Amino acid sequence: MWYHFIEFFDWFGEFHKRFKIIQDFNKAAEKSWETGKAPYQLKASITMGESAYKHANSKYLTSGFTIKAFTLNPMPNNELKEIGRVILNNQELVRRLVSLGWDTLYIYDSKGKNGCVWALKDFANFGGFLQQKNEDDE
Amino acid sequence: MNNILLQIQTDSSNILTYKASNMSCSSFWFWFSLAESILIIFLLFRCLKRKSNLAFSDVSRTEFENEKGAGEIDMGGLMDSIHGARDLYKELSRECHPDKFVNTPQQKVAEEIFQEISLNKRNYKKLIALKDRAINELNLNF
């Protein structure tokens, strides 16, 4: 029973780490856009996740990792998919996201017309548990 | 004497009625707390049962903890991969295609490099390293 107290204090540590990932991502995206490497700016935020994509480590109500691409015109879906594939291909990042309680990856354009969603559990390799789905299934 | 006895009797009856009202009040809170605790136990049980059915329920906490405590993620590299990996992959796969090196001494190296390029097509850093390798080993100019 005592370890529940540790879990309670851990929650604050996790909160800090989650916030740091979001902050690092946004800073890197801003820098990339400012230097002209990126044609559009990306911004990450924490949202609600899909209940169907929950895993044992999911956070309640804050399990969605949402990336918004700020463009003047609506972004085509294949561009959004490509961003998602690059993120899901980064095994280190996906594992970190899953361990910090995220379970859903959303990618939208700023107009909100197009978007893609993935279950992170399908792309994280924990304990030899790999369920690599066909990337075109989403 | 009679008066005193009667006084005692009325007092005791008052006390009895007061106790009875108090009892009904405390029994209400007793049943309320009992119902509340049953509800909490039910929700906890349901929550634990649901967690055991979910993915990664068999993964130990230490594995998650190790992952949380691992080093910083290279977000700059990730941004480069998002915005630059696709174009670089196209360029490299076109230039290093093994068909360009048929019946030459570099054919095997070109096949190896092409396979590596296909495996790391969304990793900008690795593609840059492969580009350097292609320049050195296949004598290509980009």
Boltz contact constraints between the chains, C-beta under 6 A:
constraints:
  - contact:
      token1: [A, 24]
      token2: [B, 75]
      max_distance: 6.0
  - contact:
      token1: [A, 25]
      token2: [B, 75]
      max_distance: 6.0
  - contact:
      token1: [A, 28]
      token2: [B, 75]
      max_distance: 6.0
  - contact:
      token1: [A, 28]
      token2: [B, 76]
      max_distance: 6.0
  - contact:
      token1: [A, 28]
      token2: [B, 79]
      max_distance: 6.0
  - contact:
      token1: [A, 32]
      token2: [B, 79]
      max_distance: 6.0
  - contact:
      token1: [A, 37]
      token2: [B, 83]
      max_distance: 6.0
  - contact:
      token1: [A, 38]
      token2: [B, 83]
      max_distance: 6.0
  - contact:
      token1: [A, 54]
      token2: [B, 54]
      max_distance: 6.0
  - contact:
      token1: [A, 55]
      token2: [B, 54]
      max_distance: 6.0
  - contact:
      token1: [A, 55]
      token2: [B, 55]
      max_distance: 6.0
  - contact:
      token1: [A, 55]
      token2: [B, 56]
      max_distance: 6.0
  - contact:
      token1: [A, 56]
      token2: [B, 51]
      max_distance: 6.0
  - contact:
      token1: [A, 56]
      token2: [B, 54]
      max_distance: 6.0
  - contact:
      token1: [A, 56]
      token2: [B, 56]
      max_distance: 6.0
  - contact:
      token1: [A, 56]
      token2: [B, 57]
      max_distance: 6.0
  - contact:
      token1: [A, 57]
      token2: [B, 56]
      max_distance: 6.0
  - contact:
      token1: [A, 57]
      token2: [B, 64]
      max_distance: 6.0
  - contact:
      token1: [A, 83]
      token2: [B, 82]
      max_distance: 6.0
  - contact:
      token1: [A, 86]
      token2: [B, 81]
      max_distance: 6.0
  - contact:
      token1: [A, 86]
      token2: [B, 82]
      max_distance: 6.0
  - contact:
      token1: [A, 86]
      token2: [B, 122]
      max_distance: 6.0
  - contact:
      token1: [A, 89]
      token2: [B, 122]
      max_distance: 6.0
  - contact:
      token1: [A, 92]
      token2: [B, 73]
      max_distance: 6.0
  - contact:
      token1: [A, 93]
      token2: [B, 73]
      max_distance: 6.0
  - contact:
      token1: [A, 95]
      token2: [B, 67]
      max_distance: 6.0
  - contact:
      token1: [A, 99]
      token2: [B, 64]
      max_distance: 6.0
  - contact:
      token1: [A, 99]
      token2: [B, 67]
      max_distance: 6.0
  - contact:
      token1: [A, 99]
      token2: [B, 68]
      max_distance: 6.0
  - contact:
      token1: [A, 121]
      token2: [B, 55]
      max_distance: 6.0
  - contact:
      token1: [A, 126]
      token2: [B, 56]
      max_distance: 6.0
  - contact:
      token1: [A, 126]
      token2: [B, 59]
      max_distance: 6.0
  - contact:
      token1: [A, 127]
      token2: [B, 59]
      max_distance: 6.0
